Amino acid sequence: MAGQAAPPAARARVRRYHIGRQEIIQGDCLRVLRRMKPESVDVIVTSPPYNIGLGYRSYQDRRSENDYLDWMVEIATALRRVLRPDGSFFLNIAGTSAEPWLPFELVVRLRALFALQNHISWVKSIAVPDDSFGHFKPVNSGRYLNRNHEHLFHLTLNGDVRLDRLGAGVPFKDKSNIARRGHAQDRRCRGDTWFVPYETVRDREQKFNHPGTFPVRLPELCIQLHGRAGAVVLDPFMGTGTTLLAAQKTGSRGIGIEIDPDYVTIARSRLKDAPDV
Ligand SMILES: C[S@@+](CC[C@H](N)C(=O)[O-])C[C@H]1O[C@@H](n2cnc3c(N)ncnc32)[C@H](O)[C@@H]1O
């Protein structure tokens, strides 16, 4: 909360853990970010709390909209300082049927700090044309549709960061396009609509007892799209460590910050179990 005394968790001692090339920092991200070197991070991938009342273990996900937006702007300002001038900041956020404006309010406030280089829709479930794929939480309503996608705002300092579109790309469906259009390889840009479903799970434990994780493939695609070998990848709201798993998979050096000790424990065990590249 801007201008208010830090809550006790924010004052708690910062702890660091190293697992291979990955670093986990237990603490308040604002406090940790302010001590990090400027321009030291290539890619930020993060999903902050959405301020929609999710049941995190310690963080209270419900404050006034203005407090929340002020806090997020404060964090984004700290992130801007640590991001390299040619870095990418991928911000995953969604609203709810009751609070549909929030992601837009936030990204408009961030306009003073970043350019919106790409707006990606992360599709969790899709119907094509009569079949359906993926998973979603059904909305029980006569007014609202099920919310099957979330935002992934790709923010950069000036909107001119070169990306590896083919690194995160897909093979051509129609192979005749390769020669006809003079492409050097069987790969095209994936576009700005990413279908990344959750794995099927049967209970909370398989979701790591955390109410708001994303699939590893999502940060992995962001890292591939930014496309710098051995990139330094930061997630200031690390949760169960999903971004660090993606960093590990892509041969990147990840830094994850998380305020809740239990989620840090889960992240450490997920990383220890993950194969090294
Ligand atoms: C949406 S979750 C991130 C989940 C993550 N992407 C994953 O896949 O596990 C947001 C996380 O931010 C953490 N958090 C809240 N306030 C924080 C703060 N000030 N500093 C660091 N982490 C914080 C919460 O405990 C929660 O785990």
The ligand as an SDF file (V2000), in Angstrom:
LIG
                    3D

 27 29  0  0  0  0  0  0  0  0999 V2000
   -1.1990  -15.2520   -8.9340 C   0  0  0  0  0  0  0  0  0  0  0  0
   -0.0730  -15.8570   -7.7800 S   0  0  0  0  0  0  0  0  0  0  0  0
    1.2940  -16.3660   -8.7920 C   0  0  0  0  0  0  0  0  0  0  0  0
    1.2260  -17.8110   -9.1470 C   0  0  0  0  0  0  0  0  0  0  0  0
    2.3760  -18.3080  -10.0230 C   0  0  0  0  0  0  0  0  0  0  0  0
    2.3310  -17.7540  -11.3600 N   0  0  0  0  0  0  0  0  0  0  0  0
    2.3760  -19.8390  -10.1260 C   0  0  0  0  0  0  0  0  0  0  0  0
    2.2200  -20.3870  -11.2170 O   0  0  0  0  0  0  0  0  0  0  0  0
    2.4850  -20.4900   -9.0560 O   0  0  0  0  0  0  0  0  0  0  0  0
    0.5350  -14.4300   -6.9640 C   0  0  0  0  0  0  0  0  0  0  0  0
    1.5080  -14.7100   -5.8260 C   0  0  0  0  0  0  0  0  0  0  0  0
    2.0130  -13.4660   -5.3260 O   0  0  0  0  0  0  0  0  0  0  0  0
    2.3530  -13.6490   -3.9430 C   0  0  0  0  0  0  0  0  0  0  0  0
    2.5390  -12.3110   -3.3500 N   0  0  0  0  0  0  0  0  0  0  0  0
    1.5930  -11.4470   -2.9150 C   0  0  0  0  0  0  0  0  0  0  0  0
    2.1690  -10.3110   -2.4740 N   0  0  0  0  0  0  0  0  0  0  0  0
    3.4990  -10.4450   -2.6510 C   0  0  0  0  0  0  0  0  0  0  0  0
    4.6170   -9.6010   -2.4080 C   0  0  0  0  0  0  0  0  0  0  0  0
    4.4700   -8.3750   -1.8770 N   0  0  0  0  0  0  0  0  0  0  0  0
    5.8550  -10.0390   -2.7400 N   0  0  0  0  0  0  0  0  0  0  0  0
    6.0190  -11.2930   -3.2850 C   0  0  0  0  0  0  0  0  0  0  0  0
    4.9990  -12.1410   -3.5150 N   0  0  0  0  0  0  0  0  0  0  0  0
    3.7510  -11.7310   -3.2180 C   0  0  0  0  0  0  0  0  0  0  0  0
    1.1810  -14.4710   -3.4250 C   0  0  0  0  0  0  0  0  0  0  0  0
    1.5090  -15.1490   -2.2240 O   0  0  0  0  0  0  0  0  0  0  0  0
    0.9120  -15.4180   -4.6130 C   0  0  0  0  0  0  0  0  0  0  0  0
    1.5770  -16.6560   -4.4440 O   0  0  0  0  0  0  0  0  0  0  0  0
  1  2  1  0
  2  3  1  0
  2 10  1  0
  3  4  1  0
  4  5  1  0
  5  6  1  0
  5  7  1  0
  7  8  2  0
  7  9  1  0
 10 11  1  0
 11 12  1  0
 11 26  1  0
 12 13  1  0
 13 14  1  0
 13 24  1  0
 14 15  1  0
 14 23  1  0
 15 16  2  0
 16 17  1  0
 17 18  1  0
 17 23  2  0
 18 19  1  0
 18 20  2  0
 20 21  1  0
 21 22  2  0
 22 23  1  0
 24 25  1  0
 24 26  1  0
 26 27  1  0
M  CHG  2   2   1   9  -1
M  END
$$$$
